[in-house]
């Protein structure tokens, strides 16, 4: 099996687990394969829900502290029902809701001498960023760079998400970086269909 096929196969396992977890919470029982041994390894993930390419919920875990299987299930339900930015997902919405699972790498503290230096070290499209200042904390997944490709704009929105002014900065600010492996239902379906077409050719 190629690396690309192995990568896609994980998505074909994680995404149905997330969908089944949400369906179960909404009273619509679904089954998903939970037998893969790597699901018992500790992992941190985010589950993102969209409708017509618009965000409908996103909840996740920044640091691995429980088996990935448990983390995916819990975050899927939380994204559907507990994201404070949205009303809880209704059962009739599930069919038109697309699910994306992002598996996070280990967190790496960023060393910098000031905001300009920090911004210069960010890699748009690659880095997920955690912003911390005292009790204020926020994060953006690497996917957010698609909407906020400018590093200054990205950081301003990250500070706003934490509850601070966009122009805020202090010496006590801490930043951490991570990357993600991500799977979206539509993309995994396309990959599966393409692989099937190759086999039939």
MIDRENVO-892926 format. One record per residue (C-alpha): residue in one letter; x, y, z. Coordinates in Angstrom, 3 decimals. Layout:
// residues N
r r: A	x: X	y: Y	z: Z $
...
***
This chain:
// residues 201
r r: X	x: 0.000	y: 0.000	z: 0.000 $
r r: X	x: 1.362	y: 3.447	z: -0.950 $
r r: X	x: 1.765	y: 6.255	z: 1.588 $
r r: X	x: -1.060	y: 8.162	z: -0.127 $
r r: X	x: -3.360	y: 5.140	z: 0.145 $
r r: X	x: -2.478	y: 4.638	z: 3.813 $
r r: X	x: -3.163	y: 8.316	z: 4.460 $
r r: X	x: -6.538	y: 8.184	z: 2.721 $
r r: X	x: -7.447	y: 4.951	z: 4.496 $
r r: X	x: -7.174	y: 6.694	z: 7.859 $
r r: X	x: -9.635	y: 9.290	z: 6.669 $
r r: X	x: -11.998	y: 6.542	z: 5.570 $
r r: X	x: -11.946	y: 5.269	z: 9.150 $
r r: X	x: -11.955	y: 8.530	z: 11.123 $
r r: X	x: -14.689	y: 10.331	z: 9.194 $
r r: X	x: -17.366	y: 7.601	z: 9.581 $
r r: X	x: -16.530	y: 7.393	z: 13.298 $
r r: X	x: -17.095	y: 11.134	z: 13.652 $
r r: X	x: -20.345	y: 10.989	z: 11.673 $
r r: X	x: -21.625	y: 7.959	z: 13.607 $
r r: X	x: -20.830	y: 9.696	z: 16.912 $
r r: X	x: -22.860	y: 12.751	z: 15.908 $
r r: X	x: -25.684	y: 10.612	z: 14.542 $
r r: X	x: -25.845	y: 8.670	z: 17.787 $
r r: X	x: -26.042	y: 11.862	z: 19.808 $
r r: X	x: -28.943	y: 12.973	z: 17.597 $
r r: X	x: -30.797	y: 9.701	z: 18.057 $
r r: X	x: -29.908	y: 8.226	z: 14.680 $
r r: X	x: -27.804	y: 5.147	z: 15.293 $
r r: X	x: -25.019	y: 4.456	z: 12.784 $
r r: X	x: -22.185	y: 1.949	z: 12.785 $
r r: X	x: -18.504	y: 2.634	z: 12.097 $
r r: X	x: -15.400	y: 0.470	z: 12.068 $
r r: X	x: -13.472	y: 1.080	z: 15.294 $
r r: X	x: -11.108	y: -1.902	z: 15.135 $
r r: X	x: -7.939	y: -0.227	z: 13.825 $
r r: X	x: -5.194	y: -0.554	z: 16.495 $
r r: X	x: -3.890	y: 3.002	z: 15.926 $
r r: X	x: -7.220	y: 4.385	z: 17.160 $
r r: X	x: -6.138	y: 3.371	z: 20.678 $
r r: X	x: -3.004	y: 5.513	z: 20.511 $
r r: X	x: -3.254	y: 8.896	z: 22.216 $
r r: X	x: -4.044	y: 11.652	z: 19.741 $
r r: X	x: -5.403	y: 15.189	z: 19.536 $
r r: X	x: -7.834	y: 16.227	z: 16.852 $
r r: X	x: -10.292	y: 18.892	z: 15.763 $
r r: X	x: -13.601	y: 18.105	z: 14.128 $
r r: X	x: -14.981	y: 20.777	z: 11.784 $
r r: X	x: -18.515	y: 20.865	z: 10.416 $
r r: X	x: -19.517	y: 22.887	z: 7.364 $
r r: X	x: -22.669	y: 23.458	z: 5.352 $
r r: X	x: -22.333	y: 24.931	z: 1.859 $
r r: X	x: -18.672	y: 25.605	z: 2.706 $
r r: X	x: -19.737	y: 27.750	z: 5.685 $
r r: X	x: -18.599	y: 26.868	z: 9.207 $
r r: X	x: -21.269	y: 25.120	z: 11.297 $
r r: X	x: -19.144	y: 24.019	z: 14.253 $
r r: X	x: -15.544	y: 23.301	z: 15.222 $
r r: X	x: -14.259	y: 21.829	z: 18.472 $
r r: X	x: -11.004	y: 20.092	z: 19.230 $
r r: X	x: -8.177	y: 19.114	z: 21.513 $
r r: X	x: -4.767	y: 20.776	z: 21.391 $
r r: X	x: -2.756	y: 18.117	z: 23.215 $
r r: X	x: -3.130	y: 14.342	z: 23.180 $
r r: X	x: -4.453	y: 13.087	z: 26.518 $
r r: X	x: -6.740	y: 10.186	z: 25.536 $
r r: X	x: -7.070	y: 7.544	z: 22.800 $
r r: X	x: -7.719	y: 9.057	z: 19.379 $
r r: X	x: -10.951	y: 7.062	z: 19.079 $
r r: X	x: -12.308	y: 8.728	z: 22.218 $
r r: X	x: -11.051	y: 12.140	z: 21.140 $
r r: X	x: -12.685	y: 11.983	z: 17.701 $
r r: X	x: -16.024	y: 10.858	z: 19.105 $
r r: X	x: -16.081	y: 13.484	z: 21.833 $
r r: X	x: -14.993	y: 16.349	z: 19.606 $
r r: X	x: -17.446	y: 15.375	z: 16.869 $
r r: X	x: -20.349	y: 15.536	z: 19.313 $
r r: X	x: -19.048	y: 18.770	z: 20.823 $
r r: X	x: -18.674	y: 20.406	z: 17.403 $
r r: X	x: -22.258	y: 19.464	z: 16.587 $
r r: X	x: -23.883	y: 20.316	z: 19.891 $
r r: X	x: -21.641	y: 22.489	z: 22.069 $
r r: X	x: -19.911	y: 25.078	z: 19.888 $
r r: X	x: -21.091	y: 28.320	z: 21.579 $
r r: X	x: -21.017	y: 30.185	z: 18.269 $
r r: X	x: -23.840	y: 28.085	z: 16.842 $
r r: X	x: -27.138	y: 26.539	z: 17.838 $
r r: X	x: -26.971	y: 22.769	z: 18.345 $
r r: X	x: -27.074	y: 20.763	z: 15.137 $
r r: X	x: -30.478	y: 19.252	z: 14.399 $
r r: X	x: -30.908	y: 15.699	z: 13.122 $
r r: X	x: -32.350	y: 16.884	z: 9.804 $
r r: X	x: -29.185	y: 18.945	z: 9.190 $
r r: X	x: -26.759	y: 16.040	z: 9.427 $
r r: X	x: -27.184	y: 14.797	z: 5.860 $
r r: X	x: -26.166	y: 18.180	z: 4.394 $
r r: X	x: -23.314	y: 18.690	z: 6.868 $
r r: X	x: -19.769	y: 17.899	z: 5.744 $
r r: X	x: -17.265	y: 16.645	z: 8.298 $
r r: X	x: -13.525	y: 17.248	z: 8.421 $
r r: X	x: -11.141	y: 15.656	z: 10.928 $
r r: X	x: -7.764	y: 17.287	z: 11.588 $
r r: X	x: -5.138	y: 15.271	z: 13.472 $
r r: X	x: -2.671	y: 17.542	z: 15.251 $
r r: X	x: 1.073	y: 17.113	z: 15.567 $
r r: X	x: 2.834	y: 17.708	z: 18.877 $
r r: X	x: 2.896	y: 21.362	z: 19.959 $
r r: X	x: 6.148	y: 23.302	z: 19.465 $
r r: X	x: 6.772	y: 26.570	z: 21.377 $
r r: X	x: 7.840	y: 29.406	z: 19.079 $
r r: X	x: 10.859	y: 31.471	z: 20.078 $
r r: X	x: 10.668	y: 35.119	z: 19.003 $
r r: X	x: 11.888	y: 38.587	z: 20.004 $
r r: X	x: 8.677	y: 40.508	z: 19.316 $
r r: X	x: 5.520	y: 40.482	z: 17.237 $
r r: X	x: 7.287	y: 41.305	z: 13.959 $
r r: X	x: 9.758	y: 38.478	z: 14.510 $
r r: X	x: 6.920	y: 36.088	z: 15.410 $
r r: X	x: 4.974	y: 36.992	z: 12.288 $
r r: X	x: 8.055	y: 36.477	z: 10.128 $
r r: X	x: 8.388	y: 32.916	z: 11.436 $
r r: X	x: 4.824	y: 31.849	z: 10.657 $
r r: X	x: 4.311	y: 29.727	z: 7.554 $
r r: X	x: 0.898	y: 30.434	z: 5.993 $
r r: X	x: -0.975	y: 27.286	z: 5.101 $
r r: X	x: 1.374	y: 25.137	z: 7.185 $
r r: X	x: 1.272	y: 26.299	z: 10.792 $
r r: X	x: -1.588	y: 26.042	z: 13.201 $
r r: X	x: -1.033	y: 28.653	z: 15.902 $
r r: X	x: -1.910	y: 28.797	z: 19.593 $
r r: X	x: -1.930	y: 32.298	z: 21.120 $
r r: X	x: -1.637	y: 32.630	z: 24.905 $
r r: X	x: -1.540	y: 35.636	z: 27.213 $
r r: X	x: -2.479	y: 35.061	z: 30.834 $
r r: X	x: -6.004	y: 33.668	z: 30.861 $
r r: X	x: -6.509	y: 34.527	z: 27.194 $
r r: X	x: -6.059	y: 31.699	z: 24.732 $
r r: X	x: -7.067	y: 30.924	z: 21.164 $
r r: X	x: -6.007	y: 28.833	z: 18.208 $
r r: X	x: -6.454	y: 28.707	z: 14.460 $
r r: X	x: -5.989	y: 25.528	z: 12.451 $
r r: X	x: -3.769	y: 25.766	z: 9.359 $
r r: X	x: -6.957	y: 25.699	z: 7.257 $
r r: X	x: -7.791	y: 29.218	z: 8.509 $
r r: X	x: -4.981	y: 30.590	z: 6.345 $
r r: X	x: -7.303	y: 29.970	z: 3.388 $
r r: X	x: -9.567	y: 32.765	z: 4.681 $
r r: X	x: -6.809	y: 34.873	z: 6.282 $
r r: X	x: -3.676	y: 34.511	z: 4.095 $
r r: X	x: -1.981	y: 37.684	z: 5.398 $
r r: X	x: 0.072	y: 37.046	z: 8.563 $
r r: X	x: -0.855	y: 40.400	z: 10.146 $
r r: X	x: -4.551	y: 39.809	z: 9.513 $
r r: X	x: -4.250	y: 36.209	z: 10.719 $
r r: X	x: -2.682	y: 37.291	z: 14.011 $
r r: X	x: -5.181	y: 40.130	z: 14.503 $
r r: X	x: -8.094	y: 37.718	z: 14.178 $
r r: X	x: -6.363	y: 35.209	z: 16.459 $
r r: X	x: -6.036	y: 37.870	z: 19.173 $
r r: X	x: -9.641	y: 38.921	z: 18.662 $
r r: X	x: -10.739	y: 35.297	z: 19.049 $
r r: X	x: -8.878	y: 35.194	z: 22.380 $
r r: X	x: -10.829	y: 38.254	z: 23.544 $
r r: X	x: -8.117	y: 40.863	z: 22.997 $
r r: X	x: -7.812	y: 43.899	z: 20.746 $
r r: X	x: -6.343	y: 43.155	z: 17.291 $
r r: X	x: -3.453	y: 45.550	z: 17.954 $
r r: X	x: -2.652	y: 44.070	z: 21.389 $
r r: X	x: 0.843	y: 42.808	z: 22.143 $
r r: X	x: 2.884	y: 42.193	z: 25.301 $
r r: X	x: 6.193	y: 40.601	z: 26.191 $
r r: X	x: 4.300	y: 37.845	z: 28.017 $
r r: X	x: 2.560	y: 36.611	z: 24.859 $
r r: X	x: 3.334	y: 32.966	z: 24.090 $
r r: X	x: 2.887	y: 31.276	z: 20.729 $
r r: X	x: 2.997	y: 27.577	z: 19.890 $
r r: X	x: 2.911	y: 25.951	z: 16.473 $
r r: X	x: 1.560	y: 22.677	z: 15.161 $
r r: X	x: 0.714	y: 21.052	z: 11.848 $
r r: X	x: -2.215	y: 18.839	z: 10.909 $
r r: X	x: -3.097	y: 15.855	z: 8.791 $
r r: X	x: -6.665	y: 16.452	z: 7.660 $
r r: X	x: -9.425	y: 14.544	z: 5.938 $
r r: X	x: -12.648	y: 15.982	z: 4.508 $
r r: X	x: -15.514	y: 13.745	z: 3.467 $
r r: X	x: -15.790	y: 15.112	z: -0.085 $
r r: X	x: -12.040	y: 14.813	z: -0.685 $
r r: X	x: -11.817	y: 11.261	z: 0.667 $
r r: X	x: -14.789	y: 10.296	z: -1.505 $
r r: X	x: -13.064	y: 11.749	z: -4.582 $
r r: X	x: -9.851	y: 9.869	z: -3.741 $
r r: X	x: -11.783	y: 6.620	z: -3.292 $
r r: X	x: -13.634	y: 7.068	z: -6.576 $
r r: X	x: -10.403	y: 7.894	z: -8.428 $
r r: X	x: -8.683	y: 4.817	z: -6.973 $
r r: X	x: -11.641	y: 2.672	z: -8.007 $
r r: X	x: -11.545	y: 4.044	z: -11.543 $
r r: X	x: -7.839	y: 3.194	z: -11.810 $
r r: X	x: -8.498	y: -0.361	z: -10.701 $
r r: X	x: -11.260	y: -0.734	z: -13.283 $
r r: X	x: -9.162	y: 0.722	z: -16.129 $
***
